[in-house]
Amino acid sequence: MSKKDVNSRIQIKEKKKKSKRKKILFFIFIPLIILIGAVSAYAINLVNEAEKAVSNSYESDGRENNKSELRAKEVDPTEDHVSVLFIGVDGSEHRGGNDEPIRSDALILATLNKNDNSVKMLSIPRDSYVYVPEVGYEDKITHAHAFGGVHATIETVESFLDVPVDYYVKLNFNAFVDVIDAIGGVEMEVPFEFTESDSNDKRDSIHLLPGEQNLNGEEALALARTRKIDNDIERGKRQQEILKAVINKATSVNSVFKLDEAVQAVGNNMTTNLSFDEMKAFLSYGTSGNIDIETLNLEGSDLWLNNIYYYGLDEQNLSETKDILQTHLDLADEENVDNWEGSEAGDPARETPIQ
């Protein structure tokens, strides 16, 4: 065989190899391009759905310029450390009709620090005996919402914690259940065996055994709301752990294509004073690395007044908690901040207390 023939065969083999590599690359990149296109289209659709949901859920908190009196100026979550009050309510019809005052069933104040990508979550026991500015006397904090809705609840939280509440998110039980179902449930450690009513108050319809397990929405709600075994403090801790599990699950890669269902679930069962742009600012906490989430709880003891049970807060622990939250928000560094020492407590005795 001549040298020319050998070179020709080598060139033919090289062309075949290149052609084969092109085919391999083609079959790799085409699905990749399709996937990127699908994800992009999904992301655009998800953003549009989220914007629509938040827009439909927007509701002013009743304050001038939606600004806390504890702030010298309006905050910007893209630049400032801010706080969000999560208010859980059961406003379903089976709870006595639309005329019955709705109390808050769960209160969690979250402070977010932009510098260290951290969140502190304070659970506030529903029976905490605090001053309620709306009515001018001390009562259970759960009643603040019955007296004056979100505005009264925010005022009460700011009054006894001396911490501004910049934003609020109010969710009902349906949102809680639907969001957890939408992300495929949450992994939780159930501390004990118990039975509990479901979101429709069907008695003992939820039965959970102790141990780590994946809980659906109704089961997670039962774990969050039950007070049959322990107390309101432990209940608050469970709510914090469930919220942390939801955050971690929702920001995981596996949950990305389930978020549209979660957005729809929240949008139908939420009110908030956050705009869509403000809400997008919080995405940086999930995309800039691991979120450092610390849970806080208020210490106290049983308190009986006029044969009514309250949770009396420990003053020293309350003072320490205030310092932690104020430091986390860098309030001492805020220029020209308005002075606020809270309102003086009124008469602890009530003529017609809400039970």
Secondary structure as UniProt FT lines:
FT   HELIX           3..57
FT   HELIX           64..66
FT   TURN            69..70
FT   TURN            77..79
FT   STRAND          82..89
FT   HELIX           93..95
FT   TURN            98..99
FT   STRAND          104..113
FT   TURN            114..117
FT   STRAND          118..123
FT   TURN            126..127
FT   STRAND          128..132
FT   TURN            133..136
FT   STRAND          137..140
FT   HELIX           142..161
FT   STRAND          167..172
FT   HELIX           173..182
FT   TURN            183..184
FT   STRAND          186..190
FT   STRAND          194..196
FT   TURN            199..200
FT   TURN            203..204
FT   STRAND          206..208
FT   STRAND          211..215
FT   HELIX           217..225
FT   HELIX           232..250
FT   HELIX           253..258
FT   HELIX           259..268
FT   STRAND          270..272
FT   HELIX           276..281
FT   HELIX           283..287
FT   STRAND          292..297
FT   STRAND          300..305
FT   TURN            306..307
FT   STRAND          308..313
FT   HELIX           315..328
FT   TURN            329..330
FT   HELIX           331..333
FT   TURN            335..336
//
